[in-house]
Amino acid sequence: MRIEDYGLIGDLQTAALVGRNGAIEWLCLPRFDSASCFAALLGDERHGRWSLAPAGTAHAGARRYRPGTLVLETEFETAEGAVRVIDFMPRRGDGPPQLMRIVEGLRGRVQMQMELLIRPDYGSVAPWVEPAPDGIRATAGPDTFRLSTPVPLHISDAAVRADFVVTEGQRERFTLCWHLSFEDAPPVEDADSALARTQAWWQEWSGRCTYSGPYRDQVLTSLIALKAMTSETTGGVVAAPTTSLPEDVGGVRNWDYRYCWLRDSVLALEALLAAGYTDEALAFRDFLTLVGTGDPTKIQIMYGISGERRLTEFELGDFPGYEGSAPVRVGNAASEQFQLDVYGEVVGVLFLGAEILGRVERRLWPRWRTLIEHVESIWREPDDGIWETRGPRRHFTQSKVMAWVVFDRAVRLVERFDLEAPLERWRAVRDEIHREICERGFDPERGTFTQYYGSGELDASVLLIPIVGFLPGTDERVTGTIDAVTRELGRDGFVSRYSTAQTDDGLPGDEGQFLACSFWLVNALAANGRIGEARALFERLIALSNDLGLLAEEYDVGRKRQVGNFPQAFSHLTLVGAAFAIAAAEAGTQRVTDNQRTGASTGTERESKGTR
């Protein structure tokens, strides 16, 4: 199946991908970054899957989320009748993870078939499967899985099967529960009551969305996806719930995204905050406080769900990979990179918390001040850049822009909250960085900001310049940059991150068009006053989403399909930001920013103009 043929369900601590064929082909338990128990997505059924669909020939009809929820419904039709499969994961709280499937007869009489192949530890283990009073129990090392259902089950070669008939109005229920093998089995919740509880919780959460502008349905879908990728227990946000879905089908650009990039997390939470969700933003601020150390030189660009620092990358040689895209990777070596821009994201968390609370907590300020002073000593160094290229370090323009954000926001915090700090010195650093970027990161002959100092290459990340308030959206240099990026990095109207032919990123092959960059272009166009162009591109972009409104990391123009890990937080958070930008531009107002961390305002832009 194509990547866009999957739907997402989750319990705010992990997530599963459900194909339109009724097969769950990706699930990690008990956390997003745990080893998988279903991984047919990256191989075949031998790596684990749970299929539930009509036996024989069937047509997969409409599928949808129940309004405002992550409860997925898929309808199937056969010559004899029709059924609906309802898939969801109840919010677990302190209980165990549960995946529930309900088959509901809609018309006639349908012969159904269920097959469960649990393969823990990335498909490497076949568990011991034995009957249990209410179904079966499967155990492998520390993992025990329990399938509870009134439907008769058959066990053969570590596989569980069931053949049954569903008639109109009839419902059959299946609950898969996980727990540690050395602990007692938890009680099994009734599937119907769990469904009612899950639906009510999501609808209450969705009902708190304050956004009422254009494209509200798409914005709400994206917010739900972002919430689904946010750990309720730690506040961390994963970049995606999957690993190794390829950026280039058949190629090697396959990465593990089941971790918390500070950049992605901050941007995701700012998108949620813009729509009225403050709890998530404060939870991530607390997460960052926990994972940070007393030594600012030890701050990483990414962490595990609970703040783990060691994310050692290795390859799973037994997996063929999605459509032959190998290697399949676990862990991510990018955690060891130096990315200057991440400090802008960290200071953004402080700014974000101050905006929400109306104050800076005094006990935390010395810690933040130490970090800002560290950036003062390192901002002149080259880094690995926002895209984690595995080529040489450079003086990336976007990295320097985010260093400017550190001091711009620090100055504003000090001024607003009367904090103890070397204010004049930080103002001078802010202005120095601004001048240097405009002199060394800008190509006056082509009228555009470039990928790195002295480079002729372009990078879509410079579209952030008006978004973070470094320059006004109508500045002629912003206009020139928009036009150059569109012309040189555009493909069929969509934007690549950079040219893989010109940029040494240490990898062979190409990649699809990066959806977040295209949404940044929408935002920049709106800020530039080109609202018609912004709307036209936005509508082309949302048309790329699947029937459930979900987006992967990239879009392959040549193959006309989504590629990369799925669903991708970066794509959805930039969709939200672009919709807000269009709404603000159409209302004739000055957009504050795509992300609250920047705090860009008319006043900030005037201040920036004065430092050219």
Disulfide bonds with the S-S distance in Angstrom:
none
